[in-house]
């Protein structure tokens, strides 16, 4: 498998800090957010409860845009507004790096994650970042398929489940 660029991987990991199916959320509180940022070397400070709320909002905004990348009907406008707010609050800016554009977050933290998303948008790799099309799942993944055709987080779980569902719909079988 080819190397995933670190920006995409960071955003992907961030969005997957919650498992929507079993409810476990690494960013459920300030301590959890602090731990997550520290482990990734993004920030060593002590986040507040408000920071954690803000981080979860940013996470779901990114997930919406990743659903849009997977041709889901997503709340793109609201998501964009939230990311604009994050950019303004965290001082995201651009640097000219020897003729290339870099999106950077000088103060680190959640700003670094949103800056990484911005960087991916600037360099054209963003459409590869998707959220699983299964509504109950929405797990983030990097689509490494040549033609960007991947729609499920995994064929074993969501892909087959949806296939079975479609089969039942077509054949009018009972049961969910
Ligand atoms: Zn899935």
Backbone and ligand atoms as CSV (ligand in chain L), in Angstrom:
chain,resi,resn,atom,element,x,y,z
A,1,UNK,N,N,0.850,-1.206,0.000
A,1,UNK,CA,C,0.000,0.000,0.000
A,1,UNK,C,C,0.881,1.250,0.000
A,2,UNK,N,N,0.506,2.229,-0.774
A,2,UNK,CA,C,1.317,3.448,-0.817
A,2,UNK,C,C,1.171,4.242,0.483
A,3,UNK,N,N,2.162,5.039,0.732
A,3,UNK,CA,C,2.198,5.850,1.941
A,3,UNK,C,C,1.081,6.900,1.910
A,4,UNK,N,N,0.324,6.984,3.010
A,4,UNK,CA,C,-0.693,8.033,3.119
A,4,UNK,C,C,0.004,9.298,3.584
A,5,UNK,N,N,-0.339,10.436,2.979
A,5,UNK,CA,C,0.355,11.643,3.421
A,5,UNK,C,C,-0.070,12.003,4.847
A,6,UNK,N,N,0.892,12.538,5.627
A,6,UNK,CA,C,0.657,12.729,7.062
A,6,UNK,C,C,-0.516,13.663,7.378
A,7,UNK,N,N,-0.786,14.625,6.514
A,7,UNK,CA,C,-1.932,15.527,6.743
A,7,UNK,C,C,-3.231,14.743,6.729
A,8,UNK,N,N,-3.400,13.924,5.686
A,8,UNK,CA,C,-4.635,13.132,5.578
A,8,UNK,C,C,-4.767,12.187,6.765
A,9,UNK,N,N,-3.644,11.579,7.153
A,9,UNK,CA,C,-3.691,10.625,8.255
A,9,UNK,C,C,-4.088,11.307,9.560
A,10,UNK,N,N,-3.567,12.493,9.785
A,10,UNK,CA,C,-3.892,13.221,11.013
A,10,UNK,C,C,-5.391,13.542,11.074
A,11,UNK,N,N,-5.922,14.058,9.985
A,11,UNK,CA,C,-7.340,14.423,9.960
A,11,UNK,C,C,-8.196,13.166,10.127
A,12,UNK,N,N,-7.788,12.101,9.476
A,12,UNK,CA,C,-8.491,10.828,9.565
A,12,UNK,C,C,-8.513,10.326,11.020
A,13,UNK,N,N,-7.365,10.343,11.672
A,13,UNK,CA,C,-7.273,9.888,13.072
A,13,UNK,C,C,-8.150,10.752,13.985
A,14,UNK,N,N,-8.131,12.039,13.709
A,14,UNK,CA,C,-8.918,12.971,14.534
A,14,UNK,C,C,-10.411,12.653,14.427
A,15,UNK,N,N,-10.890,12.483,13.208
A,15,UNK,CA,C,-12.320,12.205,12.997
A,15,UNK,C,C,-12.688,10.853,13.627
A,16,UNK,N,N,-11.734,9.934,13.649
A,16,UNK,CA,C,-12.012,8.612,14.228
A,16,UNK,C,C,-11.749,8.535,15.733
A,17,UNK,N,N,-11.733,9.684,16.409
A,17,UNK,CA,C,-11.608,9.646,17.867
A,17,UNK,C,C,-12.922,9.235,18.516
A,18,UNK,N,N,-13.992,9.177,17.729
A,18,UNK,CA,C,-15.260,8.662,18.257
A,18,UNK,C,C,-15.716,7.495,17.393
A,19,UNK,N,N,-16.250,6.484,18.066
A,19,UNK,CA,C,-16.844,5.372,17.345
A,19,UNK,C,C,-18.351,5.544,17.463
A,20,UNK,N,N,-18.977,5.961,16.379
A,20,UNK,CA,C,-20.410,6.296,16.437
A,20,UNK,C,C,-21.269,5.076,16.699
A,21,UNK,N,N,-20.728,3.893,16.417
A,21,UNK,CA,C,-21.536,2.693,16.632
A,21,UNK,C,C,-21.486,2.200,18.073
A,22,UNK,N,N,-20.303,2.302,18.721
A,22,UNK,CA,C,-20.276,1.856,20.124
A,22,UNK,C,C,-20.207,3.020,21.109
A,23,UNK,N,N,-20.094,4.244,20.566
A,23,UNK,CA,C,-20.216,5.436,21.413
A,23,UNK,C,C,-18.952,5.880,22.128
A,24,UNK,N,N,-17.876,5.099,22.066
A,24,UNK,CA,C,-16.632,5.499,22.739
A,24,UNK,C,C,-16.059,6.765,22.112
A,25,UNK,N,N,-15.750,7.767,22.942
A,25,UNK,CA,C,-15.269,9.053,22.420
A,25,UNK,C,C,-14.039,9.515,23.199
A,26,UNK,N,N,-12.890,9.549,22.502
A,26,UNK,CA,C,-11.645,9.986,23.154
A,26,UNK,C,C,-11.681,11.462,23.529
A,27,UNK,N,N,-12.554,12.219,22.865
A,27,UNK,CA,C,-12.615,13.662,23.134
A,27,UNK,C,C,-13.844,14.017,23.966
A,28,UNK,N,N,-14.326,13.044,24.715
A,28,UNK,CA,C,-15.550,13.254,25.504
A,28,UNK,C,C,-15.382,14.357,26.544
A,29,UNK,N,N,-14.160,14.550,27.016
A,29,UNK,CA,C,-13.937,15.616,28.004
A,29,UNK,C,C,-12.576,16.277,27.777
A,30,UNK,N,N,-12.327,17.316,28.566
A,30,UNK,CA,C,-11.104,18.112,28.412
A,30,UNK,C,C,-9.847,17.259,28.582
A,31,UNK,N,N,-9.861,16.363,29.567
A,31,UNK,CA,C,-8.680,15.530,29.816
A,31,UNK,C,C,-8.373,14.655,28.597
A,32,UNK,N,N,-9.433,14.105,28.008
A,32,UNK,CA,C,-9.270,13.254,26.829
A,32,UNK,C,C,-8.677,14.031,25.665
A,33,UNK,N,N,-9.168,15.239,25.470
A,33,UNK,CA,C,-8.639,16.088,24.392
A,33,UNK,C,C,-7.162,16.395,24.647
A,34,UNK,N,N,-6.845,16.750,25.905
A,34,UNK,CA,C,-5.460,17.053,26.270
A,34,UNK,C,C,-4.537,15.892,25.957
A,35,UNK,N,N,-5.013,14.686,26.290
A,35,UNK,CA,C,-4.230,13.474,26.058
A,35,UNK,C,C,-3.997,13.263,24.559
A,36,UNK,N,N,-5.065,13.413,23.801
A,36,UNK,CA,C,-4.970,13.182,22.356
A,36,UNK,C,C,-3.968,14.158,21.716
A,37,UNK,N,N,-4.061,15.429,22.094
A,37,UNK,CA,C,-3.163,16.444,21.508
A,37,UNK,C,C,-1.709,16.220,21.933
A,38,UNK,N,N,-1.529,15.847,23.194
A,38,UNK,CA,C,-0.183,15.613,23.708
A,38,UNK,C,C,0.475,14.430,23.008
A,39,UNK,N,N,-0.273,13.333,22.870
A,39,UNK,CA,C,0.272,12.130,22.238
A,39,UNK,C,C,0.759,12.430,20.825
A,40,UNK,N,N,0.086,13.339,20.143
A,40,UNK,CA,C,0.481,13.649,18.774
A,40,UNK,C,C,1.436,14.825,18.674
A,41,UNK,N,N,1.855,15.327,19.822
A,41,UNK,CA,C,2.799,16.440,19.835
A,41,UNK,C,C,2.205,17.733,19.295
A,42,UNK,N,N,0.880,17.905,19.443
A,42,UNK,CA,C,0.237,19.096,18.877
A,42,UNK,C,C,0.070,20.219,19.898
A,43,UNK,N,N,-0.008,19.844,21.154
A,43,UNK,CA,C,-0.202,20.859,22.199
A,43,UNK,C,C,0.019,20.236,23.552
A,44,UNK,N,N,0.711,20.975,24.441
A,44,UNK,CA,C,0.974,20.428,25.775
A,44,UNK,C,C,0.172,21.119,26.860
A,45,UNK,N,N,-0.724,22.019,26.440
A,45,UNK,CA,C,-1.480,22.785,27.442
A,45,UNK,C,C,-2.599,21.964,28.056
A,46,UNK,N,N,-3.392,22.637,28.861
A,46,UNK,CA,C,-4.513,22.013,29.533
A,46,UNK,C,C,-5.800,22.534,28.923
A,47,UNK,N,N,-6.457,21.761,28.104
A,47,UNK,CA,C,-7.673,22.259,27.470
A,47,UNK,C,C,-8.822,22.387,28.485
A,48,UNK,N,N,-9.750,23.259,28.166
A,48,UNK,CA,C,-10.939,23.432,29.006
A,48,UNK,C,C,-12.081,22.591,28.438
A,49,UNK,N,N,-13.164,22.524,29.194
A,49,UNK,CA,C,-14.348,21.815,28.719
A,49,UNK,C,C,-14.849,22.461,27.422
A,50,UNK,N,N,-14.768,23.779,27.377
A,50,UNK,CA,C,-15.187,24.500,26.172
A,50,UNK,C,C,-14.319,24.095,24.971
A,51,UNK,N,N,-13.022,23.924,25.209
A,51,UNK,CA,C,-12.122,23.468,24.124
A,51,UNK,C,C,-12.567,22.113,23.589
A,52,UNK,N,N,-13.008,21.247,24.510
A,52,UNK,CA,C,-13.423,19.899,24.093
A,52,UNK,C,C,-14.705,19.975,23.249
A,53,UNK,N,N,-15.628,20.848,23.643
A,53,UNK,CA,C,-16.866,21.040,22.862
A,53,UNK,C,C,-16.499,21.529,21.455
A,54,UNK,N,N,-15.612,22.506,21.430
A,54,UNK,CA,C,-15.133,23.110,20.196
A,54,UNK,C,C,-14.457,22.046,19.303
A,55,UNK,N,N,-13.639,21.198,19.926
A,55,UNK,CA,C,-12.938,20.141,19.184
A,55,UNK,C,C,-13.937,19.158,18.584
A,56,UNK,N,N,-14.950,18.797,19.340
A,56,UNK,CA,C,-15.944,17.840,18.828
A,56,UNK,C,C,-16.736,18.457,17.680
A,57,UNK,N,N,-17.006,19.759,17.783
A,57,UNK,CA,C,-17.695,20.447,16.686
A,57,UNK,C,C,-16.849,20.439,15.420
A,58,UNK,N,N,-15.560,20.749,15.603
A,58,UNK,CA,C,-14.638,20.757,14.460
A,58,UNK,C,C,-14.566,19.366,13.842
A,59,UNK,N,N,-14.534,18.342,14.709
A,59,UNK,CA,C,-14.453,16.956,14.228
A,59,UNK,C,C,-15.666,16.603,13.368
A,60,UNK,N,N,-16.858,16.963,13.843
A,60,UNK,CA,C,-18.056,16.601,13.086
A,60,UNK,C,C,-18.167,17.421,11.799
A,61,UNK,N,N,-17.638,18.652,11.823
A,61,UNK,CA,C,-17.619,19.468,10.602
A,61,UNK,C,C,-16.729,18.803,9.552
A,62,UNK,N,N,-15.553,18.326,9.996
A,62,UNK,CA,C,-14.655,17.644,9.060
A,62,UNK,C,C,-15.310,16.367,8.533
A,63,UNK,N,N,-16.015,15.652,9.424
A,63,UNK,CA,C,-16.684,14.422,8.994
A,63,UNK,C,C,-17.753,14.725,7.926
A,64,UNK,N,N,-18.466,15.843,8.096
A,64,UNK,CA,C,-19.475,16.207,7.103
A,64,UNK,C,C,-18.842,16.401,5.730
A,65,UNK,N,N,-17.711,17.104,5.718
A,65,UNK,CA,C,-17.045,17.346,4.422
A,65,UNK,C,C,-16.511,16.040,3.835
A,66,UNK,N,N,-16.137,15.121,4.719
A,66,UNK,CA,C,-15.662,13.814,4.252
A,66,UNK,C,C,-16.825,12.955,3.753
A,67,UNK,N,N,-18.015,13.182,4.282
A,67,UNK,CA,C,-19.206,12.517,3.752
A,67,UNK,C,C,-19.523,13.090,2.375
A,68,UNK,N,N,-19.358,14.412,2.248
A,68,UNK,CA,C,-19.576,15.043,0.942
A,68,UNK,C,C,-18.596,14.461,-0.084
A,69,UNK,N,N,-17.373,14.157,0.343
A,69,UNK,CA,C,-16.391,13.523,-0.551
A,69,UNK,C,C,-16.834,12.129,-0.979
A,70,UNK,N,N,-17.769,11.550,-0.232
A,70,UNK,CA,C,-18.265,10.203,-0.534
A,70,UNK,C,C,-19.687,10.291,-1.125
A,71,UNK,N,N,-19.973,11.445,-1.712
A,71,UNK,CA,C,-21.261,11.682,-2.383
A,71,UNK,C,C,-22.464,11.487,-1.474
A,72,UNK,N,N,-22.294,11.768,-0.176
A,72,UNK,CA,C,-23.447,11.753,0.732
A,72,UNK,C,C,-24.026,13.159,0.761
A,73,UNK,N,N,-25.293,13.224,1.136
A,73,UNK,CA,C,-25.945,14.509,1.275
A,73,UNK,C,C,-25.498,15.103,2.617
A,74,UNK,N,N,-24.521,15.994,2.579
A,74,UNK,CA,C,-23.894,16.467,3.811
A,74,UNK,C,C,-24.190,17.949,4.052
A,75,UNK,N,N,-24.091,18.355,5.304
A,75,UNK,CA,C,-24.306,19.762,5.671
A,75,UNK,C,C,-23.056,20.574,5.450
A,76,UNK,N,N,-22.759,20.781,4.187
A,76,UNK,CA,C,-21.499,21.407,3.810
A,76,UNK,C,C,-21.368,22.854,4.296
A,77,UNK,N,N,-22.467,23.608,4.210
A,77,UNK,CA,C,-22.387,25.031,4.566
A,77,UNK,C,C,-22.102,25.249,6.038
A,78,UNK,N,N,-22.844,24.536,6.872
A,78,UNK,CA,C,-22.656,24.638,8.318
A,78,UNK,C,C,-21.236,24.181,8.691
A,79,UNK,N,N,-20.787,23.105,8.073
A,79,UNK,CA,C,-19.454,22.576,8.352
A,79,UNK,C,C,-18.390,23.619,8.012
A,80,UNK,N,N,-18.585,24.283,6.880
A,80,UNK,CA,C,-17.622,25.291,6.443
A,80,UNK,C,C,-17.570,26.460,7.425
A,81,UNK,N,N,-18.754,26.839,7.915
A,81,UNK,CA,C,-18.817,27.930,8.902
A,81,UNK,C,C,-18.017,27.576,10.154
A,82,UNK,N,N,-18.201,26.342,10.618
A,82,UNK,CA,C,-17.496,25.905,11.826
A,82,UNK,C,C,-15.984,25.930,11.594
A,83,UNK,N,N,-15.555,25.430,10.454
A,83,UNK,CA,C,-14.113,25.400,10.186
A,83,UNK,C,C,-13.546,26.812,10.038
A,84,UNK,N,N,-14.350,27.727,9.486
A,84,UNK,CA,C,-13.928,29.136,9.423
A,84,UNK,C,C,-13.711,29.694,10.827
A,85,UNK,N,N,-14.625,29.332,11.727
A,85,UNK,CA,C,-14.495,29.793,13.114
A,85,UNK,C,C,-13.231,29.219,13.752
A,86,UNK,N,N,-12.979,27.942,13.524
A,86,UNK,CA,C,-11.765,27.322,14.073
A,86,UNK,C,C,-10.530,28.053,13.522
A,87,UNK,N,N,-10.549,28.301,12.221
A,87,UNK,CA,C,-9.401,28.968,11.585
A,87,UNK,C,C,-9.153,30.333,12.218
A,88,UNK,N,N,-10.251,31.077,12.446
A,88,UNK,CA,C,-10.110,32.415,13.020
A,88,UNK,C,C,-9.630,32.329,14.472
A,89,UNK,N,N,-10.208,31.398,15.235
A,89,UNK,CA,C,-9.861,31.306,16.653
A,89,UNK,C,C,-8.461,30.777,16.892
A,90,UNK,N,N,-7.985,29.922,16.009
A,90,UNK,CA,C,-6.665,29.325,16.245
A,90,UNK,C,C,-5.560,30.006,15.425
A,91,UNK,N,N,-5.936,31.036,14.678
A,91,UNK,CA,C,-4.922,31.805,13.946
A,91,UNK,C,C,-4.273,31.052,12.809
A,92,UNK,N,N,-5.076,30.204,12.110
A,92,UNK,CA,C,-4.537,29.484,10.947
A,92,UNK,C,C,-4.139,30.500,9.874
A,93,UNK,N,N,-2.989,30.261,9.282
A,93,UNK,CA,C,-2.484,31.204,8.290
A,93,UNK,C,C,-1.729,30.447,7.191
A,94,UNK,N,N,-1.246,31.153,6.213
A,94,UNK,CA,C,-0.475,30.484,5.160
A,94,UNK,C,C,0.970,30.987,5.171
A,95,UNK,N,N,1.869,30.104,4.761
A,95,UNK,CA,C,3.280,30.447,4.625
A,95,UNK,C,C,3.707,30.085,3.212
A,96,UNK,N,N,4.649,30.870,2.714
A,96,UNK,CA,C,5.205,30.557,1.402
A,96,UNK,C,C,6.526,29.852,1.612
A,97,UNK,N,N,6.534,28.590,1.205
A,97,UNK,CA,C,7.652,27.724,1.525
A,97,UNK,C,C,8.396,27.392,0.229
A,98,UNK,N,N,9.328,28.272,-0.129
A,98,UNK,CA,C,10.110,28.057,-1.346
A,98,UNK,C,C,9.247,27.866,-2.584
A,99,UNK,N,N,8.217,28.696,-2.725
A,99,UNK,CA,C,7.357,28.622,-3.911
A,99,UNK,C,C,6.144,27.737,-3.719
A,100,UNK,N,N,6.057,27.046,-2.568
A,100,UNK,CA,C,4.871,26.227,-2.291
A,100,UNK,C,C,4.088,26.859,-1.151
A,101,UNK,N,N,2.798,26.609,-1.169
A,101,UNK,CA,C,1.942,27.167,-0.129
A,101,UNK,C,C,1.783,26.167,1.010
A,102,UNK,N,N,1.966,26.653,2.239
A,102,UNK,CA,C,1.747,25.795,3.410
A,102,UNK,C,C,0.663,26.419,4.277
A,103,UNK,N,N,-0.315,25.613,4.686
A,103,UNK,CA,C,-1.330,26.081,5.625
A,103,UNK,C,C,-0.845,25.686,7.014
A,104,UNK,N,N,-0.696,26.658,7.903
A,104,UNK,CA,C,-0.113,26.356,9.211
A,104,UNK,C,C,-0.955,26.912,10.364
A,105,UNK,N,N,-0.811,26.286,11.507
A,105,UNK,CA,C,-1.477,26.737,12.727
A,105,UNK,C,C,-0.398,27.001,13.759
A,106,UNK,N,N,0.041,28.263,13.887
A,106,UNK,CA,C,1.181,28.576,14.752
A,106,UNK,C,C,0.952,28.183,16.206
A,107,UNK,N,N,-0.303,28.164,16.659
A,107,UNK,CA,C,-0.525,27.851,18.074
A,107,UNK,C,C,-0.823,26.371,18.313
A,108,UNK,N,N,-0.770,25.560,17.285
A,108,UNK,CA,C,-0.945,24.109,17.446
A,108,UNK,C,C,-2.377,23.717,17.788
A,109,UNK,N,N,-2.518,22.662,18.560
A,109,UNK,CA,C,-3.833,22.190,18.989
A,109,UNK,C,C,-4.716,21.761,17.831
A,110,UNK,N,N,-6.024,21.960,18.037
A,110,UNK,CA,C,-7.007,21.596,17.021
A,110,UNK,C,C,-6.751,22.351,15.722
A,111,UNK,N,N,-6.174,23.558,15.862
A,111,UNK,CA,C,-5.816,24.345,14.681
A,111,UNK,C,C,-4.927,23.548,13.735
A,112,UNK,N,N,-4.033,22.730,14.298
A,112,UNK,CA,C,-3.124,21.927,13.458
A,112,UNK,C,C,-3.891,20.919,12.617
A,113,UNK,N,N,-4.966,20.366,13.201
A,113,UNK,CA,C,-5.751,19.376,12.468
A,113,UNK,C,C,-6.498,20.062,11.317
A,114,UNK,N,N,-7.104,21.209,11.641
A,114,UNK,CA,C,-7.862,21.920,10.607
A,114,UNK,C,C,-6.912,22.478,9.542
A,115,UNK,N,N,-5.710,22.898,9.965
A,115,UNK,CA,C,-4.707,23.355,8.996
A,115,UNK,C,C,-4.295,22.200,8.080
A,116,UNK,N,N,-4.199,20.995,8.648
A,116,UNK,CA,C,-3.844,19.814,7.835
A,116,UNK,C,C,-4.928,19.554,6.795
A,117,UNK,N,N,-6.202,19.739,7.197
A,117,UNK,CA,C,-7.294,19.587,6.228
A,117,UNK,C,C,-7.165,20.640,5.136
A,118,UNK,N,N,-6.853,21.874,5.551
A,118,UNK,CA,C,-6.670,22.967,4.588
A,118,UNK,C,C,-5.525,22.678,3.631
A,119,UNK,N,N,-4.441,22.119,4.179
A,119,UNK,CA,C,-3.288,21.771,3.352
A,119,UNK,C,C,-3.678,20.724,2.304
A,120,UNK,N,N,-4.465,19.739,2.753
A,120,UNK,CA,C,-4.904,18.686,1.825
A,120,UNK,C,C,-5.800,19.270,0.733
A,121,UNK,N,N,-6.641,20.262,1.114
A,121,UNK,CA,C,-7.484,20.912,0.103
A,121,UNK,C,C,-6.613,21.689,-0.881
A,122,UNK,N,N,-5.568,22.344,-0.356
A,122,UNK,CA,C,-4.693,23.152,-1.210
A,122,UNK,C,C,-3.895,22.274,-2.174
A,123,UNK,N,N,-3.479,21.080,-1.717
A,123,UNK,CA,C,-2.627,20.268,-2.598
A,123,UNK,C,C,-3.414,19.218,-3.401
A,124,UNK,N,N,-4.739,19.241,-3.253
A,124,UNK,CA,C,-5.567,18.376,-4.105
A,124,UNK,C,C,-5.775,16.964,-3.584
A,125,UNK,N,N,-5.244,16.638,-2.395
A,125,UNK,CA,C,-5.399,15.273,-1.897
A,125,UNK,C,C,-6.686,15.093,-1.077
A,126,UNK,N,N,-7.355,16.187,-0.752
A,126,UNK,CA,C,-8.533,16.163,0.113
A,126,UNK,C,C,-9.643,15.194,-0.331
A,127,UNK,N,N,-10.004,15.127,-1.627
A,127,UNK,CA,C,-11.110,14.238,-2.017
A,127,UNK,C,C,-10.890,12.773,-1.658
A,128,UNK,N,N,-9.661,12.389,-1.341
A,128,UNK,CA,C,-9.384,10.998,-0.959
A,128,UNK,C,C,-9.837,10.680,0.460
A,129,UNK,N,N,-10.056,11.734,1.228
A,129,UNK,CA,C,-10.478,11.538,2.610
A,129,UNK,C,C,-11.998,11.447,2.644
A,130,UNK,N,N,-12.504,10.310,3.087
A,130,UNK,CA,C,-13.950,10.083,3.038
A,130,UNK,C,C,-14.453,9.560,4.365
A,131,UNK,N,N,-15.752,9.728,4.577
A,131,UNK,CA,C,-16.409,9.075,5.713
A,131,UNK,C,C,-17.301,7.986,5.141
A,132,UNK,N,N,-17.310,6.835,5.792
A,132,UNK,CA,C,-18.075,5.665,5.326
A,132,UNK,C,C,-19.519,6.048,5.003
A,133,UNK,N,N,-20.027,5.500,3.909
A,133,UNK,CA,C,-21.361,5.865,3.455
A,133,UNK,C,C,-22.474,5.252,4.319
A,134,UNK,N,N,-22.140,4.239,5.091
A,134,UNK,CA,C,-23.149,3.665,5.992
A,134,UNK,C,C,-23.470,4.697,7.069
A,135,UNK,N,N,-24.741,5.078,7.139
A,135,UNK,CA,C,-25.144,6.181,7.996
A,135,UNK,C,C,-24.821,5.959,9.468
A,136,UNK,N,N,-24.910,4.712,9.913
A,136,UNK,CA,C,-24.664,4.434,11.321
A,136,UNK,C,C,-23.173,4.405,11.630
A,137,UNK,N,N,-22.337,4.358,10.622
A,137,UNK,CA,C,-20.900,4.161,10.805
A,137,UNK,C,C,-20.122,5.472,10.661
A,138,UNK,N,N,-20.065,5.984,9.459
A,138,UNK,CA,C,-19.404,7.271,9.162
A,138,UNK,C,C,-17.935,7.308,9.579
A,139,UNK,N,N,-17.306,6.151,9.627
A,139,UNK,CA,C,-15.889,6.046,9.981
A,139,UNK,C,C,-15.043,6.672,8.882
A,140,UNK,N,N,-13.987,7.389,9.266
A,140,UNK,CA,C,-13.139,8.063,8.280
A,140,UNK,C,C,-12.098,7.111,7.709
A,141,UNK,N,N,-11.808,7.258,6.432
A,141,UNK,CA,C,-10.727,6.469,5.825
A,141,UNK,C,C,-10.127,7.243,4.657
A,142,UNK,N,N,-8.900,6.854,4.320
A,142,UNK,CA,C,-8.240,7.452,3.163
A,142,UNK,C,C,-8.432,6.493,1.995
A,143,UNK,N,N,-9.065,6.971,0.950
A,143,UNK,CA,C,-9.347,6.149,-0.230
A,143,UNK,C,C,-8.095,6.072,-1.095
A,144,UNK,N,N,-7.449,4.894,-1.084
A,144,UNK,CA,C,-6.213,4.727,-1.851
A,144,UNK,C,C,-6.469,4.077,-3.202
A,145,UNK,N,N,-7.728,3.801,-3.504
A,145,UNK,CA,C,-8.034,3.179,-4.794
A,145,UNK,C,C,-7.675,4.148,-5.915
A,146,UNK,N,N,-7.188,3.584,-7.008
A,146,UNK,CA,C,-6.709,4.404,-8.115
A,146,UNK,C,C,-7.781,5.370,-8.618
A,147,UNK,N,N,-9.004,4.861,-8.749
A,147,UNK,CA,C,-10.084,5.699,-9.297
A,147,UNK,C,C,-10.958,6.345,-8.218
A,148,UNK,N,N,-10.457,6.387,-6.974
A,148,UNK,CA,C,-11.198,7.012,-5.855
A,148,UNK,C,C,-12.581,6.400,-5.689
A,149,UNK,N,N,-12.702,5.088,-5.856
A,149,UNK,CA,C,-14.028,4.484,-5.922
A,149,UNK,C,C,-14.498,3.880,-4.612
A,150,UNK,N,N,-13.660,3.945,-3.576
A,150,UNK,CA,C,-14.025,3.258,-2.332
A,150,UNK,C,C,-15.160,4.012,-1.620
A,151,UNK,N,N,-16.169,3.294,-1.139
A,151,UNK,CA,C,-17.261,3.975,-0.437
A,151,UNK,C,C,-17.484,3.488,0.990
A,152,UNK,N,N,-16.942,2.314,1.318
A,152,UNK,CA,C,-17.134,1.769,2.672
A,152,UNK,C,C,-15.826,1.798,3.447
A,153,UNK,N,N,-15.944,1.926,4.785
A,153,UNK,CA,C,-14.741,1.870,5.625
A,153,UNK,C,C,-14.100,0.505,5.470
A,154,UNK,N,N,-14.939,-0.536,5.419
A,154,UNK,CA,C,-14.417,-1.869,5.148
A,154,UNK,C,C,-15.506,-2.687,4.472
A,155,UNK,N,N,-15.075,-3.490,3.525
A,155,UNK,CA,C,-16.035,-4.304,2.782
A,155,UNK,C,C,-16.613,-5.384,3.697
A,156,UNK,N,N,-15.795,-5.886,4.641
A,156,UNK,CA,C,-16.235,-6.974,5.518
A,156,UNK,C,C,-17.408,-6.531,6.390
A,157,UNK,N,N,-17.312,-5.316,6.971
A,157,UNK,CA,C,-18.408,-4.892,7.835
A,157,UNK,C,C,-19.464,-4.130,7.044
A,158,UNK,N,N,-19.216,-2.863,6.757
A,158,UNK,CA,C,-20.261,-2.019,6.166
A,158,UNK,C,C,-20.633,-2.420,4.745
A,159,UNK,N,N,-19.655,-2.744,3.928
A,159,UNK,CA,C,-19.932,-3.082,2.533
A,159,UNK,C,C,-20.889,-4.252,2.430
A,160,UNK,N,N,-20.584,-5.320,3.152
A,160,UNK,CA,C,-21.437,-6.512,3.080
A,160,UNK,C,C,-22.796,-6.296,3.722
A,161,UNK,N,N,-22.812,-5.545,4.823
A,161,UNK,CA,C,-24.083,-5.258,5.491
A,161,UNK,C,C,-25.030,-4.512,4.543
A,162,UNK,N,N,-24.463,-3.492,3.847
A,162,UNK,CA,C,-25.287,-2.704,2.922
A,162,UNK,C,C,-25.718,-3.538,1.720
A,163,UNK,N,N,-24.849,-4.415,1.298
A,163,UNK,CA,C,-25.186,-5.285,0.170
A,163,UNK,C,C,-26.362,-6.195,0.549
A,164,UNK,N,N,-26.291,-6.731,1.772
A,164,UNK,CA,C,-27.349,-7.613,2.257
A,164,UNK,C,C,-28.662,-6.849,2.364
A,165,UNK,N,N,-28.561,-5.593,2.833
A,165,UNK,CA,C,-29.749,-4.751,2.962
A,165,UNK,C,C,-30.389,-4.506,1.585
A,166,UNK,N,N,-29.547,-4.166,0.619
A,166,UNK,CA,C,-30.034,-3.892,-0.740
A,166,UNK,C,C,-30.677,-5.147,-1.325
A,167,UNK,N,N,-30.066,-6.292,-1.023
A,167,UNK,CA,C,-30.594,-7.567,-1.511
A,167,UNK,C,C,-32.000,-7.804,-0.955
A,168,UNK,N,N,-32.147,-7.558,0.359
A,168,UNK,CA,C,-33.462,-7.761,0.981
A,168,UNK,C,C,-34.497,-6.806,0.397
A,169,UNK,N,N,-34.072,-5.564,0.146
A,169,UNK,CA,C,-34.978,-4.574,-0.430
A,169,UNK,C,C,-35.477,-5.060,-1.799
A,170,UNK,N,N,-34.534,-5.528,-2.606
A,170,UNK,CA,C,-34.870,-5.955,-3.964
A,170,UNK,C,C,-35.779,-7.174,-3.961
A,171,UNK,N,N,-35.549,-8.062,-2.999
A,171,UNK,CA,C,-36.288,-9.310,-3.012
A,171,UNK,C,C,-37.462,-9.321,-2.043
A,172,UNK,N,N,-37.677,-8.181,-1.426
A,172,UNK,CA,C,-38.847,-8.025,-0.579
A,172,UNK,C,C,-38.903,-8.981,0.610
A,173,UNK,N,N,-37.742,-9.442,1.043
A,173,UNK,CA,C,-37.721,-10.351,2.189
A,173,UNK,C,C,-38.015,-9.598,3.467
A,174,UNK,N,N,-38.554,-10.289,4.436
A,174,UNK,CA,C,-38.861,-9.667,5.722
A,174,UNK,C,C,-37.595,-9.524,6.562
A,175,UNK,N,N,-37.719,-8.735,7.595
A,175,UNK,CA,C,-36.592,-8.579,8.514
A,175,UNK,C,C,-35.734,-7.368,8.188
A,176,UNK,N,N,-35.062,-6.837,9.172
A,176,UNK,CA,C,-34.282,-5.618,8.979
A,176,UNK,C,C,-32.852,-5.951,8.594
L,1,ZN,ZN,ZN,-18.392,1.801,7.778
